[in-house]
Amino acid sequence: MADLINEGNSKVEVVDSSTDALAKIIAEINGVERINQSATLLTFKNPNDQLETGNATDDQNGAASSFNGFAVADGVIQVQSGDGSTIPQSNLYIDGKSIISDKTFAIGTTGQKELHFGTNGTKWVKITEGGHLDFGKMSIGGSQGTAGQFIRNAGNGTIEWATIDSNNAFGTISIGATDLDAGSVGDSFTITAGDNITLTPDSGTNTLTIAASQPNVFSTISVSGQDDITLDQASDTLNFAGGTGISITTDATTDTITITNTGTSSGSTEDVFKNIAVADQPTISADSSTDTLTFVAGTGMSITTDDASDTITFTSDQTRLLSPLGYLTFTDDSGATDKVPLKNFFINKTYSGGVNGGGTSVGMATRAIRMLESDGSTYNFIIMPANSSGDSLVFTFTQSDGTQITKDITMAA
């Protein structure tokens, strides 16, 4: 027999039977079975359903100081998860003393909460939010150890309390950037005397005396403007090398080193110029004793040398001009470029005022190109007018095709 309580699409069905084992209460919400209560088991059918209890008071550290929630007297709470097919079924059993799981068991918190463990109302162990295990006491195999002991690996993952050996010693000896570490307890540190060093130990006073037997020597040889020469070891050797024009002789008997200049027959230093200076130009300096000074001829210049007379001759190859721009550049039949100089040309002009030397004629100067007649017999001057601005002469010529061309010849001031 079953009793139904309906409310819309939801209902509570109470199934009674001849035995307690077959009796149950079924609750449906919106047409979906949510709770099934048998004689021994309360089942939540929806995996998203939650069991809420009464309020509990929290001491702000994650542990309840009082509890007014869900309770079972002398019974076991069974929490079941998984459907047994797509998700393996697991069960959690909770009674008044034990929590037992038949699958992997996890205890944790969500959010920024710690996990605490305690006995007799006292919190003893906690796992912090950062994952640290924080506890105040520890026993190993029932033993709390003694003051000054430490925990060590006894082998095979077993830990135990151990006592530090009472050997006062240095584990590391540092010499400059090098550390000498003890390899084991009771390891020996050995000091060895090097060259020109004596070691004198005294076991009575536990004293080691280190003495140097090396004589006074110069460890560094310095030359101005050069790298320092330093001794690499006590028996290092300083070598002297003769450069160009220098000879070095030694005398072991008198402990003498003789340095001689062999550059000239007289043995004296030659007078030479190291720097060649030209006004408003960078100074040319010799880079070595065998450096070479080279002269380069510029435009319109030629340079000749005579080794026999030690002579250098500079010659101007440019036709003498009346001014820096006093020439006409042309191209001949062979395609070569050449220049025709402009020369002064004087013309008498009548002048009504006084003329030095008498008469009325005044000589006026202009520039003209001196050209040979086509037969090569005599020279004639080609006289040119000034342009409108008065700063150039106008040269007019006719090309082979009859085209007439004019060019301005700019004159220097």
C-alpha positions in Angstrom: 0.0 0.0 0.0 1.2 3.5 -0.9 0.1 6.9 0.3 0.7 9.9 -2.1 0.9 13.6 -1.3 0.8 15.6 -4.7 1.6 19.2 -5.3 1.6 20.1 -8.9 4.3 18.1 -10.7 5.9 17.1 -7.3 4.9 14.4 -4.8 5.8 12.4 -1.7 5.0 8.7 -1.9 5.0 6.6 1.3 5.2 2.9 0.6 4.2 0.6 3.4 4.8 -3.1 3.4 4.6 -6.2 5.5 8.3 -5.9 6.5 10.4 -2.9 7.5 13.0 -3.7 4.9 10.5 -3.1 2.1 9.1 0.2 3.5 10.3 3.5 1.9 9.5 7.1 1.3 10.0 8.5 -2.2 10.1 12.3 -2.9 9.8 13.7 -6.5 10.3 17.4 -7.4 9.1 18.6 -10.8 8.7 15.0 -12.0 12.3 14.0 -11.0 13.0 11.6 -8.1 15.2 13.4 -5.7 15.1 11.5 -2.3 14.6 7.8 -1.5 14.4 6.9 2.2 14.4 3.2 3.0 14.5 1.6 6.4 18.3 1.9 6.6 19.4 4.3 3.9 18.6 7.9 2.9 19.6 8.4 -0.8 19.9 11.7 -2.7 19.2 10.9 -6.4 20.5 14.2 -7.8 24.3 14.4 -7.6 24.1 18.1 -7.3 21.8 18.0 -4.2 23.5 19.1 -0.9 22.7 18.2 2.7 22.6 21.3 4.8 22.8 21.3 8.6 22.2 23.9 11.3 24.6 26.8 11.8 28.0 26.3 13.4 30.2 28.9 15.1 33.7 29.4 13.5 36.7 30.7 15.5 38.2 32.4 12.3 40.8 29.6 12.0 38.7 26.9 10.2 37.6 24.9 13.3 34.2 25.0 14.9 34.0 25.8 18.6 30.4 24.8 18.9 28.1 22.5 16.8 24.4 22.6 16.3 24.1 20.8 12.9 23.2 17.4 11.6 23.7 14.5 14.0 23.2 10.7 14.0 22.9 8.9 17.3 24.7 5.5 17.5 24.5 5.2 13.7 26.7 5.5 10.6 26.3 8.2 7.9 27.1 6.7 4.4 27.9 9.2 1.6 27.9 7.6 -1.8 29.2 9.1 -5.0 29.6 7.9 -8.6 27.1 5.9 -10.7 29.2 2.7 -10.7 29.5 2.8 -14.5 30.9 6.0 -16.1 32.1 7.1 -12.7 33.4 4.5 -10.2 31.2 4.3 -7.2 32.8 5.2 -3.8 31.4 5.3 -0.3 32.3 7.3 2.8 31.3 6.0 6.2 31.1 8.4 9.2 30.3 7.3 12.7 31.0 8.9 16.1 34.7 7.8 16.0 35.9 7.0 12.5 35.8 8.2 8.9 36.4 5.3 6.4 36.4 5.4 2.6 36.6 2.5 0.2 38.3 4.7 -2.4 41.0 7.4 -2.3 40.2 9.6 0.7 40.9 13.4 0.7 40.4 16.0 3.3 40.8 19.7 2.4 39.3 23.2 2.4 38.3 25.6 -0.3 39.2 29.2 -0.6 41.8 30.8 1.8 41.3 28.4 4.7 43.7 26.3 6.8 43.2 22.7 7.7 43.4 22.0 11.5 43.8 18.8 13.5 43.5 18.6 17.3 42.7 16.5 20.3 41.2 17.2 23.7 39.8 20.5 22.4 43.4 21.7 21.5 44.6 22.5 17.9 47.9 20.7 17.5 48.6 20.4 13.7 47.6 22.6 10.8 48.2 22.8 7.1 48.6 26.4 6.1 47.1 28.1 3.0 50.6 27.9 1.3 50.8 24.1 1.9 53.2 24.2 5.0 52.8 21.6 7.7 52.8 23.5 11.0 52.9 21.5 14.3 54.2 22.1 17.8 55.3 18.6 18.9 56.6 15.5 17.2 57.2 11.9 18.3 59.1 9.3 16.3 58.3 5.6 17.2 56.7 6.9 20.5 59.9 8.8 21.5 60.0 12.6 21.8 63.8 12.6 21.7 66.0 14.8 23.9 67.2 18.4 23.7 69.8 19.0 21.0 68.9 16.0 18.9 68.1 16.2 15.2 66.0 14.1 12.8 68.0 12.1 10.2 67.3 9.4 7.6 68.1 6.0 9.2 67.9 4.3 5.8 65.1 2.9 3.6 63.1 6.1 4.3 63.0 5.6 8.1 63.6 8.6 10.2 65.0 8.7 13.8 66.2 11.0 16.5 70.1 11.4 16.4 72.7 13.1 18.5 75.3 15.4 16.9 78.9 14.3 17.4 80.6 16.6 19.8 83.5 17.5 17.4 84.1 21.2 17.2 85.6 21.9 13.8 85.5 24.1 10.7 83.7 22.4 7.8 85.1 24.9 5.3 88.4 26.8 5.0 88.2 29.7 2.6 91.4 31.0 0.9 90.5 33.9 -1.4 87.8 32.7 -3.8 88.6 29.0 -3.1 86.8 26.9 -0.5 88.4 23.8 1.0 85.5 21.6 2.4 85.9 18.7 4.9 85.0 15.5 3.2 83.9 13.7 6.4 84.0 14.0 10.2 87.6 13.8 11.3 89.0 14.9 7.9 92.5 16.3 7.9 93.5 19.8 6.7 97.1 19.8 5.4 99.3 22.9 5.0 102.3 22.5 2.6 105.2 24.8 2.3 105.9 26.2 -1.2 109.1 27.6 -2.6 111.1 29.8 -0.2 108.5 29.1 2.6 109.3 27.3 5.9 106.6 25.9 8.3 107.3 25.5 12.0 104.6 23.8 14.0 104.5 23.8 17.8 102.1 21.1 19.2 102.6 22.5 22.7 101.0 25.8 21.9 99.1 24.7 18.8 100.9 27.3 16.8 102.1 27.2 13.1 104.7 29.7 12.1 105.0 30.5 8.4 108.3 32.3 7.4 109.4 33.5 4.0 113.0 32.8 3.0 112.8 34.7 -0.2 115.4 37.6 -0.6 114.3 41.2 -1.4 113.5 41.4 -5.1 111.5 43.7 -7.4 108.2 42.0 -8.3 107.2 44.6 -10.9 109.2 46.3 -13.7 107.5 49.5 -14.9 108.2 51.6 -18.1 106.3 54.8 -18.6 103.6 54.3 -21.3 104.1 50.5 -21.4 102.5 47.5 -19.7 104.0 46.5 -16.3 106.1 43.3 -16.2 105.3 41.3 -13.1 106.9 38.2 -11.7 104.7 35.1 -12.2 106.7 32.9 -9.7 109.7 33.2 -7.4 112.1 31.8 -10.0 110.7 33.8 -12.9 113.1 35.3 -15.5 113.2 38.8 -16.9 114.4 38.9 -20.6 115.9 41.9 -22.4 115.5 42.1 -26.2 117.4 44.5 -28.5 115.1 46.4 -30.9 116.2 47.8 -34.3 119.5 49.6 -34.0 120.1 48.3 -30.4 122.5 45.6 -29.2 122.6 44.1 -25.7 125.6 42.4 -24.1 125.9 40.8 -20.7 128.9 40.1 -18.4 128.2 37.4 -15.8 131.4 38.1 -14.0 130.6 41.8 -13.3 126.8 41.3 -13.4 126.6 44.0 -16.1 124.2 44.6 -19.0 125.4 46.9 -21.7 122.8 48.5 -24.1 124.4 50.0 -27.3 122.9 52.0 -30.2 124.0 50.4 -33.5 121.7 52.5 -35.7 124.6 54.7 -37.2 128.3 54.3 -37.6 129.0 57.0 -35.1 126.6 55.4 -32.6 124.7 58.7 -32.2 121.0 59.2 -32.6 120.0 60.7 -36.0 118.1 64.0 -36.1 114.7 63.4 -37.8 111.4 65.1 -38.0 108.6 63.0 -36.4 105.8 65.4 -37.4 105.1 67.2 -40.8 102.8 70.2 -40.3 100.9 72.3 -42.9 99.0 75.3 -41.9 95.2 74.7 -41.5 95.8 70.9 -42.2 96.1 67.9 -39.9 99.6 67.1 -38.8 101.2 64.0 -40.2 103.0 62.0 -37.6 105.4 59.0 -38.0 103.8 55.8 -36.7 107.1 53.9 -36.5 110.8 54.3 -37.0 110.5 52.9 -40.5 107.3 54.8 -41.5 107.1 56.4 -45.0 106.0 59.9 -45.9 104.2 59.9 -49.3 103.7 63.0 -51.5 100.6 63.0 -53.9 100.3 65.4 -56.8 97.0 67.2 -57.0 95.3 68.5 -60.1 97.6 70.5 -62.3 100.7 69.4 -60.4 103.5 66.9 -60.9 106.1 65.7 -58.5 109.6 64.4 -59.4 112.2 63.0 -57.1 116.0 62.6 -57.5 117.5 60.0 -55.1 121.1 61.0 -56.0 120.6 64.7 -54.9 117.8 63.9 -52.3 115.6 66.4 -54.2 111.8 66.6 -54.6 110.5 68.9 -57.3 107.0 70.2 -57.5 105.9 71.5 -60.9 102.6 73.1 -62.0 101.2 71.5 -65.1 98.4 74.0 -65.5 98.8 76.7 -68.2 99.4 80.0 -66.6 96.1 81.8 -66.3 95.3 85.5 -65.8 92.7 84.5 -63.2 91.5 81.2 -61.7 88.6 81.1 -64.2 90.3 82.7 -67.2 90.0 79.9 -69.7 87.6 78.2 -72.0 87.1 74.5 -71.9 86.6 72.7 -75.2 86.6 69.2 -76.7 88.7 68.5 -79.8 88.0 66.1 -82.7 89.5 63.1 -80.8 87.2 63.6 -77.9 89.9 64.9 -75.6 89.1 67.9 -73.3 91.5 70.8 -73.3 91.5 74.5 -72.2 92.1 77.7 -74.0 93.4 80.5 -71.8 91.9 84.0 -71.9 94.4 86.8 -72.3 94.2 90.6 -71.7 93.4 92.6 -74.8 93.7 96.4 -74.9 91.6 98.7 -77.1 92.2 102.5 -77.5 89.1 104.6 -76.8 88.8 108.4 -77.3 88.6 110.3 -74.1 88.0 114.0 -73.8 89.7 114.5 -70.5 93.4 114.6 -69.8 95.3 111.5 -70.7 98.6 110.6 -69.2 101.3 110.9 -71.9 99.2 113.2 -74.0 96.7 112.7 -76.7 93.0 111.6 -76.4 93.3 107.8 -76.6 92.8 105.7 -73.5 93.6 102.0 -73.4 90.6 99.9 -72.2 91.3 96.2 -71.2 89.1 93.2 -71.8 89.6 89.4 -72.0 90.0 87.8 -75.4 90.8 84.3 -76.8 93.9 84.2 -78.9 93.3 81.9 -81.9 95.3 81.0 -85.0 93.9 81.7 -88.5 92.7 78.6 -90.3 95.9 78.6 -92.4 98.0 78.8 -89.2 99.7 82.0 -90.3 98.9 84.6 -87.7 97.1 85.0 -84.3 93.9 87.0 -84.0 92.0 87.9 -80.8 88.4 86.9 -80.4 86.8 89.8 -78.5 83.6 89.1 -76.6 80.9 91.4 -75.2 79.8 91.4 -71.6 76.5 89.9 -70.6 73.6 92.0 -69.2 74.7 91.6 -65.6 78.3 92.5 -66.4 79.9 89.5 -64.6 80.6 87.3 -67.6 81.8 87.5 -71.2 79.5 86.0 -73.9 81.2 83.6 -76.3 79.3 82.8 -79.5 80.1 80.0 -81.9 78.5 78.0 -84.7 78.2 74.3 -84.7 78.8 72.1 -87.8 75.1 71.9 -88.4 74.8 75.7 -88.5 73.3 76.0 -85.0 74.6 79.1 -83.2 75.4 78.6 -79.5 76.3 81.2 -76.8 78.1 80.5 -73.6 78.8 82.8 -70.6 82.5 82.7 -69.4 82.5 83.7 -65.8 85.5 85.7 -64.7 87.1 85.7 -61.3 86.8 88.8 -59.2 
